[in-house]
Amino acid sequence: MDYNTNEKRLVLPEYGRNIQNMVDYCLTIQDREERKKCANTIINIMGNMFPHLRDVNDFKHILWDHLAIMADFKLDIDYPYEIIEKENLHTRPPRIPYNSSRIRYRHYGRTLEMMIQKAVELEDGEERDALIRLLANHMKKSFMAWNKESVDDRKILSDLAELSEGKITLNEESYKLIENRDILNRNNVTPNNNKKNYARKGR
């Protein structure tokens, strides 16, 4: 009896020994057209093994890459796709540079700082005013989510002026932010509290 341990190691074990044997046989076919027909048949069988992946982008392309890998890149056919090169098979992806720039206030986050810069670039008008008001209220919510206490609007407007490098300066009297109690009430709402509120309304 032949045991799998005596066979050569499978390059892609997920396809099994039978598929590898088919690939090995395909390599022995002399006629180029017959070899291509055999390769197409193997691709169809491989695809049927993973029907749940058929909606994945480039699924067919992936199968042809896998066929080339199992054939050790020795299968001489006209591939319908540009297959992966053997030299690139085990190369590591390029390192993604880490953004090491300092975040001035962690409770506001990097995204908010970027949005403030976008607001600075906008021309004066309703759109700019609406964005600034939205950002200021979001800053207040973020501050209270981290600090769990009330905060003076002057602190938020001061931070906004600092983060915008003095290009957005707001008057506390003309820019009324969301009330502290409204933020605290929203933070304290739980699913159970919602159910109780609905129950009271229904009485």
MOZI-V379766 format. One line per field, one symbol per residue. phi: phi as a letter, one per 30 degrees, with the letter a starting at -180 (. if undefined). burial: # if it has 24 or more other C-alpha atoms within 12 Angstrom, else .. A space follows every 10 residues. Layout:
BEGIN
phi=???
burial=???
END
This chain:
BEGIN
phi=.ccddddddd dbedcidddd dddddedddd dddddddddd dddddddddb ddcdddeied eddddddddd chicddbddd bddddedcdc dddddddcdc ddcdbdddid dddddddddd dddelddddd dddddddddd ddddddchad bdeddddddd dddchidbcc cedccdcede dddddddcdb eddddddddd ddd
burial=.......... ....#...## .###.##... ....##.### .##.###... .........# .######### #.#.###.#. ..#....... .......... .......#.. .##.###.## .......... ###.###### ####...... #.#..##### #.##...### ......##.# ..#....... .......... ...
END
